[in-house]
Amino acid sequence: MDVSEISKYLQRDEQETISLISSLPSDIDFNGTKLFKYQSCWYDNKTLQGILNFQRGFKPQETDIIISSLPKSGTTWLKALTVALLERSKHSTNHPLLSDNPHGLVPVLELRLYIETSKPDLTNFSSTNPRLFATHVPFHTLQEALKSTPCKVVYVWRNVKDALVSLWFFECANHKIKIDEERSLLESMFDSFCRGVSYYGPFWEQVLSYWRGSLEDSKNVLFLRYEELKIEPSAQVKRLAEFLGVPFSVEEEESGCVEKILYLCSLDNLKNLEVNKTGKTARGVEHKNFFRKGEVGDSKNYLTPEMEKKIDMIIEERFRGSDLKL
């Protein structure tokens, strides 16, 4: 295919994308952003272009590993842990996590790699072997891009109340919102969150899609709970290593390898690394904004009892028939 043919191909893709997006249901989220509903979830225009490019152009390899989550649900921690597990035999010094943020090491497919084109050069982005990527789309949307290739998919689910509060702090930090405006922003985010019209929402669509996927194909889809990672980190990290095909040897366990990885990837250690104090992502987000508390149950300090009750009711209704509970 010569240059002119490639140009025509890309123009055709762009025209098809614009036409599809314009035909989709739309709504407005908490901050006035127009969102489009695609395959049961909501995205802004730019993200949706990235998703369509990704579904159209991604060429998966059977050894690929893809990390997924709702935003602010333990993504940074899971990325760090996965990198540390895969790279543990290669770096006695100068570990990748010491020189780059987890989000730089594990790029989001639809937000970074495919945002501009359906044919990016992925060799410039994946520094690990096997290739390691991330996404926030639901499982059924991801599956369309995987084209039946049995990649390893790791999903982490966090108490959605904590995820919402964490997202609120993240938005405030990114946009440098004043203190007196913070509470009204949380209330607006809560309303959008509960009615399901929120970025990458509704949360129940995504969580249930990965839960079902893990039941149907436990060999290739791992469903992790953030709270279990916090309560029993050693056991869960060993479970993750086993799933990824890089289990700990007896010698590694006896030498404290599990504990070393947990320390390297701990919130306190990561947020105090120079790269995470001063750096920025490719999209301009300050690295320090990805590290706050990471606590379980912190949402009770910010959500009213009425807010908590409403989310509980939504979860009870939407997750009925599954074994998923907060």
Summary of the structure (lengths in Angstrom):
residues: 326
radius of gyration: 19.8
end to end distance: 52.4
largest distance: 62.3
contacts: 998
relative contact order: 0.14
helix: 55%
strand: 11%
